[in-house]
Amino acid sequence: MCVVGGLNPFETLGQPAPGWYTWLLGNKLYACLMVFFIGNAIETQLVSTGAFEVLSTYYSSAILHMLYRIFRYRWTACQSGPR
């Protein structure tokens, strides 16, 4: 966000901006694309290990159960008519 906005957090700290950060500010589009692609590569490697399947399966079933309870409550409220 600092790169896209052109902000320099090093000024706030009272430090000169490092060379790599100055390069990022000068090449915003390239820098953002590289962060995006490298982030996706890391995500792909982490997901391919299978370590996150248990966590996502748990949350998927918990979310489905919660949605079932909400819709069941609303369906019974619709069937019983106005209060």
Secondary structure, 3 states (H helix, E strand, C coil): CHHHHCCCHHHHCCCCCCHHHHHHHHCHHHHHHHHHHHHHHHHHHHHHCCCCHHHHHHHHHHHHHHHHHHHHHHHHHHHHCCC
